[in-house]
Amino acid sequence: MKMREEYTCPLELTHDMIKGKWKPVILWQLSKGPASLSALKKEIAGISQKMLLQHLNELQSCGVVEKKTFEGYPLKVEYFLTPRGHKIFGAVTIMQEVGIEIMREDKITK
């Protein structure tokens, strides 16, 4: 995902950063602490490795997620939220709380 040069509203920018089926879930998992690609894949049911890598790269390009590579064999890489990522995660948390309330009100089951 390429960020646009211009936005008419700050909400558009934030939406572009986290839009998609998997990005909020990835942010949720990384809010628990740094995680390897395999740990994220294991925790996020239904996501393919290709899609996980694509979304992690997009989140990195927005400055929401960073990765740390450790020396040695086998190669170890961990992904983690940046300060910007923690701010965005605050918005995701509010969205989840609203979703829970609506599910309860409308008697929607998981």
C-alpha positions in Angstrom: 0.0 0.0 0.0 1.4 3.3 -1.0 0.5 6.4 1.1 -1.0 9.2 -0.9 0.7 12.6 -1.3 -2.4 14.5 -0.2 -5.3 13.8 2.1 -8.4 15.9 2.5 -9.0 14.7 6.1 -6.8 13.3 8.8 -9.2 10.4 9.2 -8.5 9.3 5.6 -4.8 9.0 6.5 -5.5 7.0 9.7 -7.9 4.8 7.8 -5.4 4.1 5.0 -2.8 3.0 7.7 -5.0 0.3 9.3 -7.6 -0.6 6.6 -8.0 -4.2 5.8 -9.2 -7.4 7.4 -5.9 -8.3 9.1 -4.2 -5.1 10.2 -6.2 -4.5 13.3 -5.7 -8.1 14.3 -1.9 -7.8 13.7 -1.9 -4.7 15.8 -3.8 -6.4 18.6 -1.3 -9.3 18.6 1.7 -6.9 18.6 0.2 -4.9 21.5 1.0 -7.9 23.7 4.7 -7.5 22.9 7.2 -8.3 20.2 6.5 -11.4 18.1 8.2 -13.4 15.4 6.5 -14.0 12.1 5.8 -17.6 13.0 4.3 -16.6 16.3 2.0 -14.1 14.6 1.0 -16.7 12.0 0.2 -19.2 14.7 -1.9 -16.6 16.7 -3.9 -15.2 13.8 -6.2 -18.0 12.5 -6.8 -18.0 8.8 -4.1 -15.6 7.7 -1.6 -16.8 5.0 2.1 -16.1 5.5 2.0 -14.0 2.2 -0.8 -11.8 3.5 0.9 -11.5 7.0 4.1 -10.4 5.4 2.3 -7.9 3.1 0.4 -6.3 5.9 3.5 -6.2 8.2 5.4 -4.4 5.3 2.6 -1.9 4.9 2.5 -1.3 8.6 6.2 -0.8 8.6 6.0 1.7 5.7 3.5 3.8 7.7 5.8 3.8 10.7 3.4 1.7 12.9 5.5 -1.4 13.1 9.2 -2.0 13.1 11.2 -5.2 13.0 14.4 -6.2 14.8 16.7 -8.7 13.3 18.9 -10.7 15.6 22.3 -12.1 14.5 23.0 -15.8 14.4 21.6 -19.0 13.0 18.7 -19.5 12.6 17.9 -16.0 11.7 15.5 -14.4 14.2 13.2 -11.5 13.4 10.8 -9.8 15.8 8.1 -7.3 15.0 6.9 -4.7 17.4 4.7 -1.6 17.7 6.4 1.8 17.4 5.1 4.8 19.5 2.9 5.6 16.5 1.7 2.0 16.5 0.7 2.3 20.2 -1.3 5.4 19.4 -3.1 3.7 16.5 -3.7 0.7 18.7 -5.6 3.0 21.0 -8.0 3.7 18.2 -8.4 0.0 17.4 -9.2 -0.7 21.1 -12.0 1.9 21.0 -13.3 0.3 17.8 -13.3 -3.1 19.5 -15.2 -1.7 22.6 -17.8 -0.2 20.4 -18.1 -3.5 18.4 -18.6 -5.4 21.7 -21.4 -3.0 22.8 -23.2 -3.3 19.4 -22.9 -7.1 19.5 -24.5 -7.1 22.9 -27.2 -4.7 22.0 -28.1 -6.5 18.8 -27.6 -10.0 20.4 -25.0 -11.0 17.8 -22.9 -14.0 18.8 -19.2 -14.5 17.9 
